[in-house]
């Protein structure tokens, strides 16, 4: 999860019992790639992000996240 995700999403991720990795710094695709490589052999994975971050108006390129997940997360 991106560290600036809405607090509800962060809380639900932690409450699910899943292992949660925070993307820090915010929107850092290189760090996201490292996380994907680290969890490559884990079972199911879920990427949770806001499309638009309400506090600062940033947005995410979901297409880039999907591409990165397909290329490094398998």
C-alpha positions as CSV (number, residue, x, y, z in Angstrom):
1,X,0.0,0.0,0.0
2,X,1.1,3.5,-0.6
3,X,1.8,5.2,2.7
4,X,-0.6,8.0,1.8
5,X,-3.6,5.7,1.1
6,X,-6.7,6.6,2.9
7,X,-6.5,5.5,6.5
8,X,-9.5,3.2,6.0
9,X,-7.6,1.2,3.4
10,X,-4.5,1.0,5.6
11,X,-6.6,-0.2,8.6
12,X,-8.5,-2.8,6.6
13,X,-5.2,-4.2,5.2
14,X,-3.8,-4.6,8.7
15,X,-7.0,-6.0,10.1
16,X,-7.1,-8.7,7.3
17,X,-4.2,-10.4,8.8
18,X,-2.2,-10.1,5.6
19,X,1.4,-8.9,5.5
20,X,1.2,-5.3,4.6
21,X,4.1,-3.4,2.9
22,X,4.0,0.4,2.9
23,X,5.2,2.1,-0.3
24,X,7.5,4.7,1.1
25,X,8.4,7.2,-0.3
26,X,5.0,7.9,-1.8
27,X,4.5,6.8,-5.4
28,X,8.1,5.4,-5.7
29,X,7.8,2.8,-8.5
30,X,11.4,1.6,-7.9
31,X,10.6,0.7,-4.3
32,X,7.3,-1.0,-5.5
33,X,9.4,-3.1,-7.9
34,X,11.7,-4.1,-4.9
35,X,8.6,-5.2,-3.0
36,X,7.2,-7.2,-5.9
37,X,10.6,-9.0,-6.2
38,X,10.7,-9.6,-2.4
39,X,7.2,-11.2,-2.4
40,X,7.6,-13.1,-5.7
41,X,7.1,-16.5,-4.1
42,X,4.3,-15.5,-1.8
43,X,0.8,-16.9,-2.6
44,X,-1.8,-14.4,-3.6
45,X,-0.9,-10.7,-3.6
46,X,-3.0,-7.6,-3.6
47,X,-1.9,-4.1,-4.5
48,X,-4.1,-1.4,-2.8
49,X,-3.8,2.2,-3.8
50,X,-5.9,5.3,-4.2
51,X,-6.4,6.4,-7.7
52,X,-6.3,10.0,-6.5
53,X,-4.8,10.9,-3.2
54,X,-7.3,13.3,-1.6
55,X,-4.9,15.2,0.7
56,X,-2.6,16.4,-2.1
57,X,-4.4,15.6,-5.4
58,X,-1.7,13.3,-6.7
59,X,-2.8,10.4,-8.8
60,X,-1.4,7.0,-9.6
61,X,-0.7,5.4,-12.9
62,X,-2.7,2.2,-12.5
63,X,-1.5,1.0,-15.9
64,X,2.2,1.3,-14.7
65,X,1.4,-0.6,-11.5
66,X,-0.3,-3.4,-13.4
67,X,2.6,-3.6,-15.9
68,X,5.1,-3.7,-13.1
69,X,3.1,-6.4,-11.2
70,X,2.9,-8.6,-14.3
71,X,6.6,-8.2,-15.1
72,X,8.1,-8.6,-11.6
73,X,5.5,-10.1,-9.4
74,X,5.2,-13.6,-10.7
